[in-house]
Amino acid sequence: MHTRRLGPLSVSALGLGCMGLSHAYGAPQDEASAVALLRRAVDLGVTLFDTAEVYGPYLNEELVGRALRPLRARVQIATKFGFKIAPEGASGHDRMIGLDGRPENARRVCEESLKRLGVEVIDLYYLHRVDPAVPIEETVGAMADLVAAGKVRHIGLSEADAATIRRAHAVHPIAALQSEYSLWSRGVEAEILPTIRALGVGFVPFSPLGRGFLAGAVTSADQLGADDFRRKLPRFQADALAANAAIVARIDALAKAHGATKAQLALAWVMAKGDDIVPIPGTTKIARLEENVAAASLRLSAQDVAALEAAAPADQVVGERYGAMAANPTPAR
């Protein structure tokens, strides 16, 4: 697979979001299958693996560490901090009880993540969500100290606004911003992408397949388990799913003309939006992993990109990204 740059960091053009192996989309993947999938990703040329303290919580970092430690020289591992996590007793999303961007939390989580991952240095350490109670300069200052101490190679932000990115970058270079971006989530285009490009910050889109919807994987909420995070999202309510189905049908027609799948075309669109973009689709199935990786070889013309955007007009997507959680910014991703 060809490579791209996230600031100074060179990674595979497509990474792997590991969250769904342990968190948010139902029962965790069994250990053997998850390890096999992670190692197959390395065989296919994927080098960037994305996890976080809160996925599980803790379980996903441990899984990623066990699977990738023997292959450490071939991969870059990204993880995140920034949530308050309730003690055991609650489960999954219910254990995220607030934000914590304090310097002491940045340092504490880094030490614990290093142990869970079983590595000596974290390649990319993100602030998972900006804590409005802590000046971003203080949070990033602590992250910069971890770089100076050799515990972190590069730092990033997730879902930050343009002004915050600029303030953070003035303290220490930000290698990457991670935010949701796909054919049905394009809010970063107006201000965020121009800002990070002016600063030389790379972009890592999460949920580039619309949490499976753009791949045609979800046509009814009845397909989702009782503990699937998507049941709480406005776009996965019955009326929204039905309205948005027309988008998937149009993408499917274009995909067939390319001899590709819906997922491959949706991923190719994201990658066509700039060489500084490295999407991190997740999956629990090796067949879907192989399908997604093949999208990195699919080249779209300007006309193809325009046709896809016409098929999925940003102003016609029904439903917000998050519902009630928008007031309490602790989404699973």
Contacts in CASP RR format, 6 or more apart in sequence:
PFRMAT RR
TARGET T0000
AUTHOR 0000-0000-0000
METHOD contacts of the structure
MODEL  1
MHTRRLGPLSVSALGLGCMGLSHAYGAPQDEASAVALLRRAVDLGVTLFD
TAEVYGPYLNEELVGRALRPLRARVQIATKFGFKIAPEGASGHDRMIGLD
GRPENARRVCEESLKRLGVEVIDLYYLHRVDPAVPIEETVGAMADLVAAG
KVRHIGLSEADAATIRRAHAVHPIAALQSEYSLWSRGVEAEILPTIRALG
VGFVPFSPLGRGFLAGAVTSADQLGADDFRRKLPRFQADALAANAAIVAR
IDALAKAHGATKAQLALAWVMAKGDDIVPIPGTTKIARLEENVAAASLRL
SAQDVAALEAAAPADQVVGERYGAMAANPTPAR
1 12 0 8 1.000
1 13 0 8 1.000
1 14 0 8 1.000
1 44 0 8 1.000
1 45 0 8 1.000
1 46 0 8 1.000
1 293 0 8 1.000
1 296 0 8 1.000
2 12 0 8 1.000
2 13 0 8 1.000
2 296 0 8 1.000
3 10 0 8 1.000
3 11 0 8 1.000
3 12 0 8 1.000
3 13 0 8 1.000
3 47 0 8 1.000
4 10 0 8 1.000
4 11 0 8 1.000
4 12 0 8 1.000
4 13 0 8 1.000
4 275 0 8 1.000
4 276 0 8 1.000
4 277 0 8 1.000
4 278 0 8 1.000
5 11 0 8 1.000
5 202 0 8 1.000
5 275 0 8 1.000
5 276 0 8 1.000
6 124 0 8 1.000
6 154 0 8 1.000
6 175 0 8 1.000
6 176 0 8 1.000
6 201 0 8 1.000
6 202 0 8 1.000
6 203 0 8 1.000
6 204 0 8 1.000
6 276 0 8 1.000
6 278 0 8 1.000
7 154 0 8 1.000
7 173 0 8 1.000
7 175 0 8 1.000
7 176 0 8 1.000
7 200 0 8 1.000
7 201 0 8 1.000
7 202 0 8 1.000
7 276 0 8 1.000
8 154 0 8 1.000
8 173 0 8 1.000
8 175 0 8 1.000
9 76 0 8 1.000
9 123 0 8 1.000
9 124 0 8 1.000
9 153 0 8 1.000
9 154 0 8 1.000
9 175 0 8 1.000
9 176 0 8 1.000
11 47 0 8 1.000
11 48 0 8 1.000
11 76 0 8 1.000
11 278 0 8 1.000
12 45 0 8 1.000
12 46 0 8 1.000
12 47 0 8 1.000
12 48 0 8 1.000
12 278 0 8 1.000
12 296 0 8 1.000
13 271 0 8 1.000
13 278 0 8 1.000
13 296 0 8 1.000
14 46 0 8 1.000
14 267 0 8 1.000
14 271 0 8 1.000
14 278 0 8 1.000
14 279 0 8 1.000
14 280 0 8 1.000
14 281 0 8 1.000
14 292 0 8 1.000
14 293 0 8 1.000
14 295 0 8 1.000
14 296 0 8 1.000
15 41 0 8 1.000
15 46 0 8 1.000
15 47 0 8 1.000
15 48 0 8 1.000
15 49 0 8 1.000
15 50 0 8 1.000
15 278 0 8 1.000
15 279 0 8 1.000
15 280 0 8 1.000
15 281 0 8 1.000
16 38 0 8 1.000
16 41 0 8 1.000
16 46 0 8 1.000
16 48 0 8 1.000
16 49 0 8 1.000
16 50 0 8 1.000
16 280 0 8 1.000
16 281 0 8 1.000
16 282 0 8 1.000
16 289 0 8 1.000
17 49 0 8 1.000
17 50 0 8 1.000
17 51 0 8 1.000
17 206 0 8 1.000
17 280 0 8 1.000
17 281 0 8 1.000
17 282 0 8 1.000
18 38 0 8 1.000
18 49 0 8 1.000
18 50 0 8 1.000
18 51 0 8 1.000
18 55 0 8 1.000
18 60 0 8 1.000
18 63 0 8 1.000
18 64 0 8 1.000
18 282 0 8 1.000
19 50 0 8 1.000
19 51 0 8 1.000
19 52 0 8 1.000
19 55 0 8 1.000
19 60 0 8 1.000
19 282 0 8 1.000
19 332 0 8 1.000
19 333 0 8 1.000
20 29 0 8 1.000
20 55 0 8 1.000
20 60 0 8 1.000
20 282 0 8 1.000
20 284 0 8 1.000
21 28 0 8 1.000
21 29 0 8 1.000
21 34 0 8 1.000
21 37 0 8 1.000
21 38 0 8 1.000
21 60 0 8 1.000
21 63 0 8 1.000
21 284 0 8 1.000
22 28 0 8 1.000
22 29 0 8 1.000
22 34 0 8 1.000
22 55 0 8 1.000
22 56 0 8 1.000
22 59 0 8 1.000
22 60 0 8 1.000
22 63 0 8 1.000
23 54 0 8 1.000
23 55 0 8 1.000
23 56 0 8 1.000
23 57 0 8 1.000
23 59 0 8 1.000
23 60 0 8 1.000
23 92 0 8 1.000
23 332 0 8 1.000
24 55 0 8 1.000
24 92 0 8 1.000
24 93 0 8 1.000
24 228 0 8 1.000
24 229 0 8 1.000
24 332 0 8 1.000
24 333 0 8 1.000
25 228 0 8 1.000
25 229 0 8 1.000
25 230 0 8 1.000
25 284 0 8 1.000
26 225 0 8 1.000
26 227 0 8 1.000
26 228 0 8 1.000
26 229 0 8 1.000
27 227 0 8 1.000
28 34 0 8 1.000
28 56 0 8 1.000
28 59 0 8 1.000
29 37 0 8 1.000
29 284 0 8 1.000
31 63 0 8 1.000
31 66 0 8 1.000
33 284 0 8 1.000
34 63 0 8 1.000
34 67 0 8 1.000
34 284 0 8 1.000
35 63 0 8 1.000
35 66 0 8 1.000
35 67 0 8 1.000
36 286 0 8 1.000
37 283 0 8 1.000
37 284 0 8 1.000
37 285 0 8 1.000
37 286 0 8 1.000
37 289 0 8 1.000
38 49 0 8 1.000
38 63 0 8 1.000
38 64 0 8 1.000
38 67 0 8 1.000
38 68 0 8 1.000
39 67 0 8 1.000
39 68 0 8 1.000
39 71 0 8 1.000
40 286 0 8 1.000
40 289 0 8 1.000
40 290 0 8 1.000
41 49 0 8 1.000
41 289 0 8 1.000
41 293 0 8 1.000
42 68 0 8 1.000
42 71 0 8 1.000
42 74 0 8 1.000
42 75 0 8 1.000
44 289 0 8 1.000
44 290 0 8 1.000
44 293 0 8 1.000
45 293 0 8 1.000
46 75 0 8 1.000
46 293 0 8 1.000
47 74 0 8 1.000
47 75 0 8 1.000
47 76 0 8 1.000
48 75 0 8 1.000
48 76 0 8 1.000
48 78 0 8 1.000
48 124 0 8 1.000
48 204 0 8 1.000
48 278 0 8 1.000
48 280 0 8 1.000
49 64 0 8 1.000
49 68 0 8 1.000
49 75 0 8 1.000
49 76 0 8 1.000
49 77 0 8 1.000
49 78 0 8 1.000
50 78 0 8 1.000
50 79 0 8 1.000
50 178 0 8 1.000
50 204 0 8 1.000
50 206 0 8 1.000
50 280 0 8 1.000
51 60 0 8 1.000
51 61 0 8 1.000
51 64 0 8 1.000
51 77 0 8 1.000
51 78 0 8 1.000
51 79 0 8 1.000
51 80 0 8 1.000
51 117 0 8 1.000
52 60 0 8 1.000
52 61 0 8 1.000
52 79 0 8 1.000
52 80 0 8 1.000
52 81 0 8 1.000
52 126 0 8 1.000
52 128 0 8 1.000
53 61 0 8 1.000
53 79 0 8 1.000
53 80 0 8 1.000
53 81 0 8 1.000
53 82 0 8 1.000
53 83 0 8 1.000
53 85 0 8 1.000
53 109 0 8 1.000
53 112 0 8 1.000
53 113 0 8 1.000
53 128 0 8 1.000
54 80 0 8 1.000
54 82 0 8 1.000
54 83 0 8 1.000
54 85 0 8 1.000
54 95 0 8 1.000
54 96 0 8 1.000
54 128 0 8 1.000
55 61 0 8 1.000
56 92 0 8 1.000
56 95 0 8 1.000
57 85 0 8 1.000
57 92 0 8 1.000
57 95 0 8 1.000
58 116 0 8 1.000
61 79 0 8 1.000
61 113 0 8 1.000
61 116 0 8 1.000
61 117 0 8 1.000
62 116 0 8 1.000
62 117 0 8 1.000
64 77 0 8 1.000
64 117 0 8 1.000
65 77 0 8 1.000
65 116 0 8 1.000
65 117 0 8 1.000
65 118 0 8 1.000
65 119 0 8 1.000
68 75 0 8 1.000
68 77 0 8 1.000
69 117 0 8 1.000
69 118 0 8 1.000
69 119 0 8 1.000
72 119 0 8 1.000
76 123 0 8 1.000
76 124 0 8 1.000
77 117 0 8 1.000
77 119 0 8 1.000
77 122 0 8 1.000
77 123 0 8 1.000
77 124 0 8 1.000
78 122 0 8 1.000
78 123 0 8 1.000
78 124 0 8 1.000
78 125 0 8 1.000
78 126 0 8 1.000
78 176 0 8 1.000
78 204 0 8 1.000
79 113 0 8 1.000
79 117 0 8 1.000
79 122 0 8 1.000
79 124 0 8 1.000
79 125 0 8 1.000
79 126 0 8 1.000
80 125 0 8 1.000
80 126 0 8 1.000
80 127 0 8 1.000
80 128 0 8 1.000
80 158 0 8 1.000
81 100 0 8 1.000
81 101 0 8 1.000
81 105 0 8 1.000
81 106 0 8 1.000
81 109 0 8 1.000
81 110 0 8 1.000
81 113 0 8 1.000
81 125 0 8 1.000
81 126 0 8 1.000
81 127 0 8 1.000
81 128 0 8 1.000
82 99 0 8 1.000
82 100 0 8 1.000
82 101 0 8 1.000
82 105 0 8 1.000
82 106 0 8 1.000
82 109 0 8 1.000
82 127 0 8 1.000
82 128 0 8 1.000
82 129 0 8 1.000
82 131 0 8 1.000
83 96 0 8 1.000
83 97 0 8 1.000
83 98 0 8 1.000
83 99 0 8 1.000
83 100 0 8 1.000
83 128 0 8 1.000
83 129 0 8 1.000
83 330 0 8 1.000
84 96 0 8 1.000
84 97 0 8 1.000
84 98 0 8 1.000
84 99 0 8 1.000
84 100 0 8 1.000
85 95 0 8 1.000
85 96 0 8 1.000
85 97 0 8 1.000
86 94 0 8 1.000
86 95 0 8 1.000
86 96 0 8 1.000
86 97 0 8 1.000
89 95 0 8 1.000
91 227 0 8 1.000
92 227 0 8 1.000
93 229 0 8 1.000
93 330 0 8 1.000
93 332 0 8 1.000
96 330 0 8 1.000
97 330 0 8 1.000
98 328 0 8 1.000
98 330 0 8 1.000
99 129 0 8 1.000
99 130 0 8 1.000
99 131 0 8 1.000
99 132 0 8 1.000
99 133 0 8 1.000
99 329 0 8 1.000
99 330 0 8 1.000
100 131 0 8 1.000
101 127 0 8 1.000
101 130 0 8 1.000
101 131 0 8 1.000
101 133 0 8 1.000
101 134 0 8 1.000
101 139 0 8 1.000
102 131 0 8 1.000
102 134 0 8 1.000
102 138 0 8 1.000
102 139 0 8 1.000
103 134 0 8 1.000
103 138 0 8 1.000
103 139 0 8 1.000
103 141 0 8 1.000
103 142 0 8 1.000
104 142 0 8 1.000
106 127 0 8 1.000
106 139 0 8 1.000
106 142 0 8 1.000
106 143 0 8 1.000
106 146 0 8 1.000
107 142 0 8 1.000
107 145 0 8 1.000
107 146 0 8 1.000
110 122 0 8 1.000
110 125 0 8 1.000
110 146 0 8 1.000
110 151 0 8 1.000
110 152 0 8 1.000
111 151 0 8 1.000
113 122 0 8 1.000
113 125 0 8 1.000
114 120 0 8 1.000
114 121 0 8 1.000
114 122 0 8 1.000
114 151 0 8 1.000
121 150 0 8 1.000
121 151 0 8 1.000
121 152 0 8 1.000
121 153 0 8 1.000
122 151 0 8 1.000
122 152 0 8 1.000
122 153 0 8 1.000
123 153 0 8 1.000
123 154 0 8 1.000
124 152 0 8 1.000
124 153 0 8 1.000
124 154 0 8 1.000
124 155 0 8 1.000
124 156 0 8 1.000
124 175 0 8 1.000
124 176 0 8 1.000
125 143 0 8 1.000
125 146 0 8 1.000
125 152 0 8 1.000
125 154 0 8 1.000
125 155 0 8 1.000
125 156 0 8 1.000
126 155 0 8 1.000
126 156 0 8 1.000
126 157 0 8 1.000
126 158 0 8 1.000
126 176 0 8 1.000
126 178 0 8 1.000
127 139 0 8 1.000
127 140 0 8 1.000
127 143 0 8 1.000
127 155 0 8 1.000
127 156 0 8 1.000
127 157 0 8 1.000
127 158 0 8 1.000
127 160 0 8 1.000
128 158 0 8 1.000
129 158 0 8 1.000
129 159 0 8 1.000
129 329 0 8 1.000
129 330 0 8 1.000
130 136 0 8 1.000
130 139 0 8 1.000
130 157 0 8 1.000
130 159 0 8 1.000
130 160 0 8 1.000
130 161 0 8 1.000
130 164 0 8 1.000
131 139 0 8 1.000
136 160 0 8 1.000
136 164 0 8 1.000
136 167 0 8 1.000
136 168 0 8 1.000
136 171 0 8 1.000
137 167 0 8 1.000
137 168 0 8 1.000
137 170 0 8 1.000
137 171 0 8 1.000
139 168 0 8 1.000
140 155 0 8 1.000
140 168 0 8 1.000
140 171 0 8 1.000
140 172 0 8 1.000
140 174 0 8 1.000
141 171 0 8 1.000
141 172 0 8 1.000
143 152 0 8 1.000
143 155 0 8 1.000
143 156 0 8 1.000
143 172 0 8 1.000
144 155 0 8 1.000
144 171 0 8 1.000
144 172 0 8 1.000
146 152 0 8 1.000
146 155 0 8 1.000
147 153 0 8 1.000
147 154 0 8 1.000
147 155 0 8 1.000
147 172 0 8 1.000
154 175 0 8 1.000
154 176 0 8 1.000
155 172 0 8 1.000
155 173 0 8 1.000
155 174 0 8 1.000
155 175 0 8 1.000
156 174 0 8 1.000
156 175 0 8 1.000
156 176 0 8 1.000
156 177 0 8 1.000
156 178 0 8 1.000
157 164 0 8 1.000
157 165 0 8 1.000
157 168 0 8 1.000
157 174 0 8 1.000
157 176 0 8 1.000
157 177 0 8 1.000
157 178 0 8 1.000
158 177 0 8 1.000
158 178 0 8 1.000
158 179 0 8 1.000
159 178 0 8 1.000
159 179 0 8 1.000
159 180 0 8 1.000
159 329 0 8 1.000
160 168 0 8 1.000
160 177 0 8 1.000
160 179 0 8 1.000
161 191 0 8 1.000
161 192 0 8 1.000
162 191 0 8 1.000
162 192 0 8 1.000
162 195 0 8 1.000
165 174 0 8 1.000
165 177 0 8 1.000
165 192 0 8 1.000
165 195 0 8 1.000
165 196 0 8 1.000
165 199 0 8 1.000
165 201 0 8 1.000
166 195 0 8 1.000
166 199 0 8 1.000
168 174 0 8 1.000
169 199 0 8 1.000
169 201 0 8 1.000
174 196 0 8 1.000
174 199 0 8 1.000
174 201 0 8 1.000
175 201 0 8 1.000
175 202 0 8 1.000
176 201 0 8 1.000
176 202 0 8 1.000
176 203 0 8 1.000
176 204 0 8 1.000
176 278 0 8 1.000
177 192 0 8 1.000
177 196 0 8 1.000
177 201 0 8 1.000
177 202 0 8 1.000
177 203 0 8 1.000
177 204 0 8 1.000
178 203 0 8 1.000
178 204 0 8 1.000
178 205 0 8 1.000
178 206 0 8 1.000
178 280 0 8 1.000
179 188 0 8 1.000
179 192 0 8 1.000
179 203 0 8 1.000
179 204 0 8 1.000
179 205 0 8 1.000
179 206 0 8 1.000
180 188 0 8 1.000
180 205 0 8 1.000
180 206 0 8 1.000
180 207 0 8 1.000
180 321 0 8 1.000
180 333 0 8 1.000
181 187 0 8 1.000
181 188 0 8 1.000
181 203 0 8 1.000
181 205 0 8 1.000
181 206 0 8 1.000
181 207 0 8 1.000
181 208 0 8 1.000
181 270 0 8 1.000
181 277 0 8 1.000
181 279 0 8 1.000
182 205 0 8 1.000
182 207 0 8 1.000
182 208 0 8 1.000
182 209 0 8 1.000
182 210 0 8 1.000
182 214 0 8 1.000
182 266 0 8 1.000
182 270 0 8 1.000
183 210 0 8 1.000
183 214 0 8 1.000
183 247 0 8 1.000
183 251 0 8 1.000
183 266 0 8 1.000
183 269 0 8 1.000
183 270 0 8 1.000
183 308 0 8 1.000
183 309 0 8 1.000
183 311 0 8 1.000
183 312 0 8 1.000
184 210 0 8 1.000
184 213 0 8 1.000
184 214 0 8 1.000
184 235 0 8 1.000
184 244 0 8 1.000
184 247 0 8 1.000
184 312 0 8 1.000
184 314 0 8 1.000
184 317 0 8 1.000
185 207 0 8 1.000
185 210 0 8 1.000
185 317 0 8 1.000
185 321 0 8 1.000
186 314 0 8 1.000
187 314 0 8 1.000
188 203 0 8 1.000
193 203 0 8 1.000
196 202 0 8 1.000
196 203 0 8 1.000
196 276 0 8 1.000
197 276 0 8 1.000
200 276 0 8 1.000
202 276 0 8 1.000
202 277 0 8 1.000
202 278 0 8 1.000
203 276 0 8 1.000
203 277 0 8 1.000
203 278 0 8 1.000
204 277 0 8 1.000
204 278 0 8 1.000
204 279 0 8 1.000
204 280 0 8 1.000
205 270 0 8 1.000
205 277 0 8 1.000
205 278 0 8 1.000
205 279 0 8 1.000
205 280 0 8 1.000
206 279 0 8 1.000
206 280 0 8 1.000
206 333 0 8 1.000
207 333 0 8 1.000
208 266 0 8 1.000
208 267 0 8 1.000
208 270 0 8 1.000
208 279 0 8 1.000
208 280 0 8 1.000
208 281 0 8 1.000
209 215 0 8 1.000
209 217 0 8 1.000
209 263 0 8 1.000
209 266 0 8 1.000
209 267 0 8 1.000
209 281 0 8 1.000
209 282 0 8 1.000
210 266 0 8 1.000
211 218 0 8 1.000
211 230 0 8 1.000
211 233 0 8 1.000
211 236 0 8 1.000
212 218 0 8 1.000
212 263 0 8 1.000
213 235 0 8 1.000
213 236 0 8 1.000
213 241 0 8 1.000
213 244 0 8 1.000
213 248 0 8 1.000
214 247 0 8 1.000
214 248 0 8 1.000
214 251 0 8 1.000
214 262 0 8 1.000
214 263 0 8 1.000
214 266 0 8 1.000
215 261 0 8 1.000
215 262 0 8 1.000
215 263 0 8 1.000
215 266 0 8 1.000
215 288 0 8 1.000
216 248 0 8 1.000
216 252 0 8 1.000
216 262 0 8 1.000
216 263 0 8 1.000
218 224 0 8 1.000
218 230 0 8 1.000
218 236 0 8 1.000
218 241 0 8 1.000
219 241 0 8 1.000
219 245 0 8 1.000
220 238 0 8 1.000
220 241 0 8 1.000
221 230 0 8 1.000
221 231 0 8 1.000
221 236 0 8 1.000
221 237 0 8 1.000
221 238 0 8 1.000
221 241 0 8 1.000
224 230 0 8 1.000
224 231 0 8 1.000
224 236 0 8 1.000
225 231 0 8 1.000
229 332 0 8 1.000
230 236 0 8 1.000
232 323 0 8 1.000
232 324 0 8 1.000
232 325 0 8 1.000
233 321 0 8 1.000
233 322 0 8 1.000
233 323 0 8 1.000
234 240 0 8 1.000
234 319 0 8 1.000
234 320 0 8 1.000
234 321 0 8 1.000
234 322 0 8 1.000
234 323 0 8 1.000
235 241 0 8 1.000
235 244 0 8 1.000
235 317 0 8 1.000
235 318 0 8 1.000
235 319 0 8 1.000
235 320 0 8 1.000
235 321 0 8 1.000
237 319 0 8 1.000
239 318 0 8 1.000
240 318 0 8 1.000
240 319 0 8 1.000
243 318 0 8 1.000
244 317 0 8 1.000
244 318 0 8 1.000
247 311 0 8 1.000
247 312 0 8 1.000
247 316 0 8 1.000
247 317 0 8 1.000
248 262 0 8 1.000
250 311 0 8 1.000
250 312 0 8 1.000
251 262 0 8 1.000
251 265 0 8 1.000
251 266 0 8 1.000
251 308 0 8 1.000
251 311 0 8 1.000
251 312 0 8 1.000
252 262 0 8 1.000
253 311 0 8 1.000
254 265 0 8 1.000
254 304 0 8 1.000
254 307 0 8 1.000
254 308 0 8 1.000
254 311 0 8 1.000
255 261 0 8 1.000
255 262 0 8 1.000
255 264 0 8 1.000
255 265 0 8 1.000
258 264 0 8 1.000
258 265 0 8 1.000
258 298 0 8 1.000
258 304 0 8 1.000
260 268 0 8 1.000
260 295 0 8 1.000
260 298 0 8 1.000
261 291 0 8 1.000
263 281 0 8 1.000
263 288 0 8 1.000
263 291 0 8 1.000
263 292 0 8 1.000
263 295 0 8 1.000
264 291 0 8 1.000
264 292 0 8 1.000
264 294 0 8 1.000
264 295 0 8 1.000
264 298 0 8 1.000
265 295 0 8 1.000
265 298 0 8 1.000
265 300 0 8 1.000
265 308 0 8 1.000
266 308 0 8 1.000
267 279 0 8 1.000
267 281 0 8 1.000
267 292 0 8 1.000
267 295 0 8 1.000
267 296 0 8 1.000
267 298 0 8 1.000
268 295 0 8 1.000
268 298 0 8 1.000
268 299 0 8 1.000
268 300 0 8 1.000
269 300 0 8 1.000
269 305 0 8 1.000
269 308 0 8 1.000
269 309 0 8 1.000
270 277 0 8 1.000
270 279 0 8 1.000
271 277 0 8 1.000
271 279 0 8 1.000
271 295 0 8 1.000
271 296 0 8 1.000
272 299 0 8 1.000
272 300 0 8 1.000
272 304 0 8 1.000
272 305 0 8 1.000
273 305 0 8 1.000
281 292 0 8 1.000
282 292 0 8 1.000
283 289 0 8 1.000
283 292 0 8 1.000
300 308 0 8 1.000
320 326 0 8 1.000
322 331 0 8 1.000
325 331 0 8 1.000
END
